[in-house]
Structures are given as structure tokens and as C-alpha cells.
Amino acid sequence: MRETYESIREWKDDEIKKHTSDTHSLNQFHDKVMRAVFNVSLQKMKEEKGNPPSAYTWFVMGSAGRFEQGVISDQDHGMVYEEEGMDADNYFLALGKEVSLGLHVTGYPYCEGKVMSSNPIWCKSLKAFEKQLFNWMDEVSFESMRYLQIFVDARALAGEEEFITHLKSVIDDCRKKSPKLLKRFMDNIMHIKPSVGPLGQIFTESNGPYQGSLHLKQAAFLPYVNAIRILAVKEGVLAASTLDRIQELSKDAFYKKELSEYKESFTHLLQYRMSNLKRIEEYDDVHYLPIQKLSREEKKEIKTILKNGKKLHHFVQGIIEKGVHK
């Protein structure tokens, strides 16, 4: 029987509960689902427009790129291909649109920011993508740095992995030549919304459907993800996941000592999100943790995680401002 987006959706919905015991298992499953969707999309394209005109890479970014997806995750993906010219552009953009549709049907909501291979910004030839990276690194704008940070989390899921390695090395080469690039990365994530008050109270949503809940993504995940990403760029670490980046950075004795506590906190944070999965019904639910349902010990641990996220942010800020880590 031929696979369709609908049959993949049915299989995904039936199987996903078997993979909610830990983040690694869940993300391996997401990879399997997304590859299946891509293969159906590619087969459709082959039947309608023939074989791909050149080698290519389909890659994921965001939480998918970092191997940190929850049960429900929106789309973040792109396409890069070897051949230049209008024919190749048209083919791969059509493929990108088909993949985006397939993922949507399968249960991955469209990205509101249009970070998808259906968007020409994220679907380019290798040479054009390289030029775009240079432009982002040259431009002094919030958007260009945001795009650059999004791409740093790229991870190949189908095709030629070396295209992504090459593009990340382009960023690394520029970082070595221009120390200002790291400061621009840091400037882009300077503001952290306070999550713990001076009396130790956890700041939660004050109204709306998530009143009394902590916004896990904004308050807890992003301080860790953003800070470790910048350290990875600084030290030329090409790994995409936060824990893999910490592991690579920890090969340096200084980072091993400094990051051990933060690694433990981030691991616990991932576990809290997994334990929160039973109540997930909508995409936004995955980002909120109902504080009132936690035990006293759990609240204490969440406070530690939040405080450590802020400490890590300040630690990385100090390193970037000094330009060294020793």
C-alpha cells in the first residue's frame, strides 16, 4: 500500500505515545515521521516534474534542528541544492511547498514566521545561500541576526549533509575574522524577562487560558538555548543540540567546570516538559507548565532551573564582552 500524508498522520498519532518516555526517543520518532513525509513529497515531485536536477539537502531548524521537540511542534526547515539557475530554483521551491503541505497534513503546524522550505529565503542554491549568510552577517539588523541564529541550529535530515557543514563553516570563518559578530549575536538576545522575583516567587501568566502557568519556552528554555548557541559559535562547535553543544564545549576543562551545573539543569528542564505531556492538547500547551500542580520540591527545582538560566546568560555575556574565556 502506497504511503500518503494521511496514512503517515494516522501512524504518527498511533505510535507517538510510545516515545514520550524521554526526549531522545521522541525526537528520533519525529525524525522518522518527517523523513517519511519528505519521501512522499519527493516521490510526488518525481512523478510530476522528474528527478531532482542536482544534489540537495533538506534540513530542519528550531527545536527540530536541536533535537528538542515536544509532542507537538511547528515547522522549521529549509532546502539547499547544488545547481544554480531558474529550473533548479523552481523545482526545489515546488518540492519545498509540497513538503510544507505534507508536514501540515501530518500534524506539524505551519511556521508563523514562514521559516520553511516553501519560502525562497530558506530554499536556495548552495552559492545563493552562502551569499545570503554573508549578507546576514554584514547587515546590522535584528532580523538578519535572528535568521542567522535560526540557521545555526540547522541539521540535515535528507540528502547531502556536507552542504550544511559547509555553510556552518562559512559562519565560523567569518566569526574568526570578525569578533564583532559574536557581540551582535549577544546583543540580539540581551533582554531576559525576569522569571523569579526577589522574594523567590515564580512569575507566571497573570491572565488568559494559561493563568498561573510558567511559559517554559520563554522563561526557561530560551536562556539556555540562546546562551549555549553563542558559546558554540564562539568555539566553532557545529553540533546543533544544546546538550551536544555542552558536551563538545566540555572537552575544554574550563567549560567542563563552568557548564556542568547548567547541563544538569537543562536536562531536568527537558524532563519536566516530558512529564507535562499528559495534559497537552494544543500546540501552545507544550510551552506552559502549571506551577500550582507541582509539589514543593518540584517548585524548588524549577526555581533553581530558572535562576541557573539567568546565571548562564550572564556568564556567556561576560565571556563575549571580554573576548576570551580564561
Secondary structure, DSSP 8 states (H G I E B T S, - for coil): ----HHHHHHHHHHHGGGG-S-HHHHHHHHHHHHHHHHHHHHHHHHHHH-S-SS-EEEEE-HHHHTT---SS----EEEEES--SHHHHHHHHHHHHHHHHHHHHHT----TT--STTSGGGEEEHHHHHHHHHHHHH--SHHHHHHHHHHHT-EEEEE-HHHHHHHHHHHHHHHHH-THHHHHHHHTT------B-TTS-B----SSTTTTEEEIIIIIIHHHHHHHHHHHHHTT----SHHHHHHHHTTSHHHHHHHHHHHHHHHHHHHHHHHTGGG--SGGGGGEEEGGGS-HHHHHHHHHHHHHHHHHHHHHHHHHHHT---
